Amino acid sequence: MTAQDKELAQIHDSIVDDVRALVDKYMSIVGWDVPENNEETAKSKILYIIKDAIDEIAEK
């Protein structure tokens, strides 16, 4: 295991927490702005946008 692998292993949980917080942030915004909000659908669409962004970043 390289030093880089060890560092990434140490921050793994922080990255996961940050992504969860990002989803929660946008779930809250959608909940405030859309009275008839369907949480399951909103979460699915938010995750799709995040995955799309990750794919876009990975391509560069």
C-alpha positions as a Markdown table, in Angstrom:
| # | Residue | x | y | z |
|---|---|---|---|---|
| 1 | Met | 0.0 | 0.0 | 0.0 |
| 2 | Thr | 1.4 | 3.3 | -1.0 |
| 3 | Ala | 1.5 | 6.5 | 1.1 |
| 4 | Gln | -1.2 | 7.9 | -1.2 |
| 5 | Asp | -3.4 | 4.8 | -0.6 |
| 6 | Lys | -3.0 | 5.1 | 3.2 |
| 7 | Glu | -4.0 | 8.8 | 3.1 |
| 8 | Leu | -7.0 | 8.1 | 1.0 |
| 9 | Ala | -8.0 | 5.3 | 3.3 |
| 10 | Gln | -7.8 | 7.7 | 6.2 |
| 11 | Ile | -10.1 | 10.3 | 4.5 |
| 12 | His | -12.5 | 7.8 | 3.0 |
| 13 | Asp | -15.1 | 8.3 | 5.7 |
| 14 | Ser | -14.8 | 12.1 | 5.4 |
| 15 | Ile | -15.4 | 11.9 | 1.7 |
| 16 | Val | -18.5 | 9.7 | 2.2 |
| 17 | Asp | -19.8 | 12.1 | 4.9 |
| 18 | Asp | -19.3 | 15.1 | 2.5 |
| 19 | Val | -21.2 | 13.4 | -0.2 |
| 20 | Arg | -24.1 | 12.6 | 2.2 |
| 21 | Ala | -24.1 | 16.2 | 3.4 |
| 22 | Leu | -24.3 | 17.4 | -0.2 |
| 23 | Val | -27.3 | 15.1 | -0.9 |
| 24 | Asp | -28.9 | 16.3 | 2.3 |
| 25 | Lys | -28.3 | 20.0 | 1.3 |
| 26 | Tyr | -30.0 | 19.6 | -2.0 |
| 27 | Met | -32.8 | 17.5 | -0.5 |
| 28 | Ser | -33.5 | 20.4 | 1.9 |
| 29 | Ile | -33.5 | 23.0 | -0.9 |
| 30 | Val | -35.9 | 20.9 | -3.0 |
| 31 | Gly | -38.1 | 20.3 | 0.0 |
| 32 | Trp | -38.4 | 24.0 | 0.7 |
| 33 | Asp | -39.0 | 25.0 | -2.9 |
| 34 | Val | -41.4 | 22.2 | -4.0 |
| 35 | Pro | -44.4 | 21.8 | -1.7 |
| 36 | Glu | -45.4 | 18.5 | -3.4 |
| 37 | Asn | -41.9 | 17.1 | -3.1 |
| 38 | Asn | -41.5 | 13.3 | -3.5 |
| 39 | Glu | -38.4 | 12.6 | -1.4 |
| 40 | Glu | -37.6 | 9.3 | -3.1 |
| 41 | Thr | -37.8 | 10.8 | -6.6 |
| 42 | Ala | -35.8 | 13.9 | -5.5 |
| 43 | Lys | -33.0 | 11.9 | -4.0 |
| 44 | Ser | -32.8 | 9.7 | -7.1 |
| 45 | Lys | -32.5 | 12.7 | -9.3 |
| 46 | Ile | -30.0 | 14.4 | -7.1 |
| 47 | Leu | -27.9 | 11.3 | -7.0 |
| 48 | Tyr | -28.1 | 11.1 | -10.8 |
| 49 | Ile | -26.8 | 14.7 | -11.1 |
| 50 | Ile | -24.0 | 14.0 | -8.7 |
| 51 | Lys | -23.0 | 10.8 | -10.6 |
| 52 | Asp | -23.1 | 12.7 | -13.8 |
| 53 | Ala | -20.9 | 15.4 | -12.4 |
| 54 | Ile | -18.4 | 12.7 | -11.1 |
| 55 | Asp | -18.3 | 11.1 | -14.6 |
| 56 | Glu | -17.7 | 14.5 | -16.2 |
| 57 | Ile | -14.9 | 15.3 | -13.7 |
| 58 | Ala | -13.4 | 11.8 | -14.3 |
| 59 | Glu | -13.2 | 12.4 | -18.1 |
| 60 | Lys | -10.9 | 15.5 | -17.6 |
